[in-house]
Amino acid sequence: MASMKDISMACGVSIATVSKALNNHKDIGEETKERIRQVAKEIGYFPDSAAKALKTNRTYSLGVLFVDDSQSGLTHDYFANVLDSFKRTAEQKSYDITFINCCKTRPGRMSYLEHSRYRRFDGVVIACVNFNDPEVEELVRSSIPVVTIDYIFNDKSAVLSDNVKGMRDLVQYIYKMGHRKIAYIHGADSAVTRSRLSSFYKTCEELNVTVPPEYICEAQYRDTQEAYHKTKELLGLKNPPTCILYPDDFACFGGINAIHERGMRIPDDISIAGYDGTQIAINYEPKLTTVIQDTRCLGGKAAEKLISLIEKPKTTLTEQIVVEGKIFEGSSVARI
């Protein structure tokens, strides 16, 4: 296995110079750095990660805690894109990412904190999880730097979608299109759902739009079957809505099936809107009216904040970073 001594002999420089060049120290000229890096590559030199960890007290490894109750895993459009952006940003800064084992039925499994310590993660990002889980609380309250996505702990940094503004913009757009009978099939209880639902009610109140209790239903996120059944219930009301909002774009397809089953057309007979701005939804016909979430910014900001907490713990502020989405008008909401 090649060593720094081999590089120093090949380049005719000291081992100290090789070390500084490979670690991008400013007191080594760019031409020398490039020559040393090229030789290192040619002879197959790779730094000893264990030795580097001992020297820097870092493993350059980040943990990802991702538990999706719908069992969609990384096929979950929204979180897959957020985590892809997180990964890309982390790798640009020389960090690797590893998923924390979430299978609680596996014999002898470690808790989230135990697994994080076992893997010696420098920090952990937490997304799409039951934040009331005692194991999550234990991890968050530990000394390991943590950043959460779409959830706030009082003394921890978080990166959040602006769900309040997103829902307000969506309802205002639907109102502008002439709709006054607006139903909302919201997701299961969570911080995100509570923000969106409160914003829905508040915006309707500001617009003097009455929301009958039967216009509000619950369905799990990404559950097309539940969305299908709730849509059938709404369409069967004596005074049905003219527009139905869904918890996410994927759930919309369940509603679309129920609408087509009744021989109705979108948006001629009924208008619909989703949330997330997934590629399939905005390219479907009719193109779905939705809120496009900036997943690239969300994931990138989460990685930047977590790495800053690791590398500059004394000067990095604990803060909540809010990322706005934008309305994609599409063609699934008719003007009436």
C-alpha positions as CSV (number, residue, x, y, z in Angstrom):
1,M,0.0,0.0,0.0
2,A,1.4,3.4,-1.0
3,S,2.4,5.8,1.7
4,M,3.2,9.5,2.0
5,K,6.9,8.5,2.2
6,D,6.6,7.0,-1.3
7,I,5.1,10.2,-2.6
8,S,7.8,12.3,-0.9
9,M,10.5,10.2,-2.5
10,A,8.9,10.3,-5.9
11,C,8.4,14.1,-5.8
12,G,11.7,14.9,-4.0
13,V,9.9,16.8,-1.2
14,S,9.5,16.2,2.6
15,I,6.7,14.1,4.1
16,A,5.5,17.3,5.8
17,T,5.2,19.0,2.4
18,V,3.2,16.0,1.0
19,S,0.9,16.2,4.0
20,K,0.3,19.9,3.6
21,A,-0.3,19.6,-0.1
22,L,-2.8,16.8,0.3
23,N,-4.6,18.8,3.0
24,N,-4.7,21.9,0.9
25,H,-2.6,24.1,3.2
26,K,-2.1,27.6,1.9
27,D,1.6,27.7,2.5
28,I,2.2,25.3,-0.4
29,G,2.2,26.5,-4.0
30,E,-0.6,25.4,-6.3
31,E,1.9,23.9,-8.8
32,T,3.5,21.8,-6.0
33,K,0.1,20.7,-4.7
34,E,-1.0,19.6,-8.2
35,R,2.2,17.6,-8.8
36,I,2.0,15.9,-5.4
37,R,-1.7,15.1,-5.9
38,Q,-1.0,13.7,-9.4
39,V,1.8,11.4,-8.1
40,A,-0.5,10.3,-5.2
41,K,-3.1,9.3,-7.7
42,E,-0.7,7.5,-10.0
43,I,0.8,5.4,-7.2
44,G,-2.6,4.6,-5.7
45,Y,-2.3,6.5,-2.4
46,F,-5.3,6.8,-0.2
47,P,-5.3,8.5,3.2
48,D,-5.8,6.3,6.3
49,S,-9.2,7.2,7.5
50,A,-8.6,5.8,11.0
51,A,-5.4,7.8,11.3
52,K,-7.1,10.9,10.0
53,A,-10.0,10.5,12.5
54,L,-7.4,10.2,15.4
55,K,-5.7,13.3,14.2
56,T,-8.7,15.5,13.5
57,N,-11.2,13.9,16.0
58,R,-13.6,13.6,13.0
59,T,-14.7,10.6,10.9
60,Y,-16.1,12.8,8.1
61,S,-19.2,10.7,8.2
62,L,-22.7,11.9,8.6
63,G,-25.7,9.9,9.8
64,V,-29.2,10.1,8.2
65,L,-32.2,9.1,10.2
66,F,-35.1,8.6,7.8
67,V,-38.2,6.6,8.9
68,D,-41.0,6.7,6.4
69,D,-44.3,5.3,7.8
70,S,-45.8,4.8,4.4
71,Q,-42.9,2.4,3.6
72,S,-42.1,4.2,0.4
73,G,-38.5,4.6,1.4
74,L,-36.3,6.4,-1.1
75,T,-39.1,6.3,-3.7
76,H,-40.7,9.1,-1.6
77,D,-40.3,11.9,-4.2
78,Y,-40.0,14.8,-1.8
79,F,-37.6,13.3,0.7
80,A,-35.6,11.4,-1.9
81,N,-34.8,14.7,-3.6
82,V,-34.1,16.5,-0.3
83,L,-31.7,13.7,0.8
84,D,-30.1,13.6,-2.7
85,S,-29.3,17.3,-2.3
86,F,-28.0,16.7,1.2
87,K,-25.7,13.9,-0.1
88,R,-24.3,16.0,-2.9
89,T,-23.5,19.0,-0.7
90,A,-22.0,16.7,2.0
91,E,-19.8,15.0,-0.6
92,Q,-18.6,18.3,-2.0
93,K,-17.3,19.0,1.5
94,S,-15.6,15.6,1.7
95,Y,-18.2,13.9,4.0
96,D,-19.8,10.5,3.5
97,I,-23.3,9.7,4.6
98,T,-24.7,6.5,6.1
99,F,-28.3,5.6,7.0
100,I,-29.0,4.8,10.7
101,N,-30.6,1.4,11.2
102,C,-34.3,1.9,11.7
103,C,-35.5,-1.7,11.7
104,K,-36.8,-2.0,15.3
105,T,-37.8,-5.6,14.9
106,R,-34.3,-6.8,14.2
107,P,-32.9,-8.8,17.2
108,G,-30.1,-7.0,19.1
109,R,-30.5,-3.7,17.2
110,M,-29.0,-0.6,18.7
111,S,-30.9,2.5,19.4
112,Y,-30.5,5.5,17.1
113,L,-28.0,7.1,19.5
114,E,-26.1,3.8,20.0
115,H,-25.8,3.3,16.3
116,S,-24.7,6.9,15.8
117,R,-22.0,6.5,18.4
118,Y,-21.0,3.0,17.1
119,R,-20.5,4.5,13.6
120,R,-18.8,7.6,15.1
121,F,-20.9,10.0,13.1
122,D,-19.7,13.6,13.3
123,G,-23.4,14.7,13.0
124,V,-26.8,13.5,12.1
125,V,-29.7,14.9,9.9
126,I,-33.2,13.8,10.9
127,A,-36.0,13.7,8.4
128,C,-39.4,12.1,8.1
129,V,-39.6,10.4,11.5
130,N,-41.8,10.2,14.6
131,F,-40.2,13.1,16.5
132,N,-42.0,12.0,19.7
133,D,-40.2,8.7,19.6
134,P,-38.1,8.5,22.8
135,E,-35.1,7.2,20.7
136,V,-35.3,10.3,18.6
137,E,-35.5,12.5,21.7
138,E,-32.4,10.7,23.1
139,L,-30.4,11.3,19.9
140,V,-31.4,15.0,19.7
141,R,-30.5,15.6,23.4
142,S,-27.1,13.9,23.0
143,S,-23.8,15.8,22.3
144,I,-23.9,14.8,18.6
145,P,-24.6,17.8,16.3
146,V,-28.1,17.4,14.8
147,V,-30.1,19.2,12.2
148,T,-33.8,18.4,11.7
149,I,-35.9,18.8,8.5
150,D,-39.5,20.1,8.8
151,Y,-39.5,19.9,12.6
152,I,-38.4,22.2,15.3
153,F,-36.7,21.4,18.6
154,N,-36.2,24.5,20.7
155,D,-32.5,24.4,20.9
156,K,-31.6,22.7,17.7
157,S,-31.1,24.0,14.1
158,A,-33.8,23.0,11.6
159,V,-34.4,23.5,7.9
160,L,-38.1,23.9,7.1
161,S,-40.4,24.3,4.2
162,D,-42.6,27.3,4.5
163,N,-45.8,25.3,4.7
164,V,-47.8,28.2,6.0
165,K,-47.0,30.4,3.1
166,G,-47.2,27.5,0.6
167,M,-50.8,26.7,1.7
168,R,-51.8,30.4,1.9
169,D,-50.6,30.9,-1.7
170,L,-52.4,27.8,-2.9
171,V,-55.7,28.7,-1.3
172,Q,-55.4,32.3,-2.6
173,Y,-54.8,31.1,-6.1
174,I,-57.8,28.8,-6.0
175,Y,-59.9,31.7,-4.6
176,K,-58.7,33.9,-7.4
177,M,-59.9,31.3,-9.9
178,G,-63.4,31.8,-8.5
179,H,-63.8,28.8,-6.1
180,R,-65.6,29.3,-2.8
181,K,-66.4,25.6,-2.0
182,I,-62.9,24.3,-1.2
183,A,-62.3,20.9,0.5
184,Y,-59.0,19.7,2.0
185,I,-57.9,16.1,2.4
186,H,-55.0,16.7,4.7
187,G,-52.3,14.3,5.9
188,A,-52.0,12.4,9.2
189,D,-51.1,14.5,12.3
190,S,-47.6,16.0,12.2
191,A,-46.0,19.4,12.5
192,V,-46.2,19.8,8.7
193,T,-49.9,18.9,8.7
194,R,-50.7,21.2,11.6
195,S,-49.0,24.1,9.8
196,R,-50.8,23.5,6.6
197,L,-54.2,22.9,8.1
198,S,-54.0,26.0,10.3
199,S,-52.9,28.1,7.3
200,F,-55.8,26.6,5.2
201,Y,-58.3,27.7,7.9
202,K,-56.8,31.1,8.5
203,T,-56.6,31.9,4.8
204,C,-60.2,30.8,4.2
205,E,-61.3,33.0,7.1
206,E,-59.4,36.0,5.7
207,L,-61.1,35.5,2.4
208,N,-64.5,35.0,4.1
209,V,-64.8,31.5,2.7
210,T,-66.9,29.1,4.8
211,V,-65.5,25.7,5.3
212,P,-68.1,23.1,6.3
213,P,-66.8,20.4,8.7
214,E,-67.5,17.7,6.1
215,Y,-65.1,19.4,3.7
216,I,-62.1,18.4,5.9
217,C,-60.9,14.8,5.7
218,E,-57.7,13.0,6.7
219,A,-55.7,10.5,4.7
220,Q,-52.2,9.3,5.1
221,Y,-49.6,11.0,3.0
222,R,-48.9,9.2,-0.3
223,D,-51.9,6.8,0.3
224,T,-53.8,6.7,-3.0
225,Q,-56.4,4.3,-1.6
226,E,-57.4,6.5,1.3
227,A,-57.4,9.6,-1.0
228,Y,-59.7,7.6,-3.4
229,H,-62.2,6.8,-0.7
230,K,-62.2,10.3,0.8
231,T,-62.7,11.8,-2.7
232,K,-65.7,9.6,-3.2
233,E,-67.2,10.8,0.1
234,L,-66.7,14.4,-0.9
235,L,-68.2,14.0,-4.4
236,G,-71.2,12.2,-2.8
237,L,-72.1,15.2,-0.5
238,K,-75.4,17.0,-1.1
239,N,-73.3,20.2,-1.6
240,P,-70.0,18.9,-3.0
241,P,-66.9,21.1,-3.3
242,T,-65.8,22.7,-6.5
243,C,-62.1,22.1,-5.7
244,I,-60.3,19.4,-3.6
245,L,-56.9,19.9,-2.1
246,Y,-54.8,16.8,-1.4
247,P,-52.0,16.1,1.1
248,D,-49.4,15.6,-1.7
249,D,-49.2,15.0,-5.4
250,F,-49.0,11.2,-5.2
251,A,-52.2,11.0,-3.2
252,C,-53.9,13.0,-5.9
253,F,-53.8,10.0,-8.2
254,G,-56.2,8.2,-5.9
255,G,-58.5,11.2,-6.1
256,I,-58.2,11.3,-9.9
257,N,-59.3,7.6,-10.1
258,A,-62.4,8.3,-8.0
259,I,-63.2,11.3,-10.2
260,H,-62.9,9.4,-13.4
261,E,-64.9,6.5,-12.0
262,R,-67.8,8.9,-11.6
263,G,-67.5,10.0,-15.3
264,M,-66.3,13.5,-14.2
265,R,-63.5,15.5,-15.9
266,I,-60.7,17.5,-14.5
267,P,-61.0,20.5,-14.3
268,D,-64.3,20.9,-16.2
269,D,-66.4,19.1,-13.5
270,I,-64.1,19.3,-10.5
271,S,-60.8,21.0,-9.7
272,I,-58.0,19.5,-7.7
273,A,-54.6,20.6,-6.3
274,G,-51.7,18.8,-4.8
275,Y,-48.6,19.7,-2.8
276,D,-44.8,19.1,-3.4
277,G,-44.3,19.7,-7.1
278,T,-43.2,16.2,-8.2
279,Q,-42.1,15.8,-11.8
280,I,-44.8,13.3,-12.6
281,A,-47.5,15.6,-11.3
282,I,-46.4,18.7,-13.2
283,N,-46.0,16.6,-16.4
284,Y,-49.2,14.7,-16.1
285,E,-52.2,15.8,-18.2
286,P,-54.0,17.9,-17.0
287,K,-50.9,19.3,-15.3
288,L,-51.5,19.3,-11.6
289,T,-51.8,22.6,-9.7
290,T,-49.4,22.3,-6.8
291,V,-46.8,23.9,-4.6
292,I,-43.3,23.1,-5.8
293,Q,-41.0,22.7,-2.8
294,D,-37.4,23.7,-3.2
295,T,-35.9,20.3,-2.3
296,R,-32.4,21.2,-3.6
297,C,-32.2,24.2,-1.3
298,L,-33.7,22.3,1.7
299,G,-31.1,19.4,1.4
300,G,-28.2,21.7,0.7
301,K,-29.0,24.1,3.6
302,A,-29.3,21.1,5.9
303,A,-25.9,19.7,5.0
304,E,-24.3,23.2,5.2
305,K,-25.7,23.9,8.6
306,L,-24.8,20.4,10.0
307,I,-21.2,20.6,8.7
308,S,-20.9,24.2,10.1
309,L,-22.1,22.9,13.5
310,I,-19.4,20.2,13.3
311,E,-16.5,22.3,12.1
312,K,-17.4,25.7,13.8
313,P,-19.4,24.7,16.9
314,K,-18.5,28.0,18.8
315,T,-19.6,30.4,16.1
316,T,-22.5,28.6,14.4
317,L,-25.8,29.9,15.4
318,T,-28.8,27.7,16.3
319,E,-31.5,28.8,13.9
320,Q,-34.5,27.7,11.9
321,I,-33.9,28.2,8.1
322,V,-37.2,28.6,6.3
323,V,-37.3,27.7,2.5
324,E,-40.1,29.0,0.4
325,G,-41.9,27.0,-2.3
326,K,-43.7,28.4,-5.3
327,I,-47.1,27.8,-6.9
328,F,-47.2,25.8,-10.1
329,E,-50.5,26.9,-11.6
330,G,-50.9,23.9,-13.9
331,S,-54.3,23.3,-15.5
332,S,-56.2,21.2,-12.9
333,V,-58.0,24.2,-11.3
334,A,-60.7,25.7,-13.5
335,R,-61.7,29.4,-13.5
336,I,-65.4,29.5,-12.5
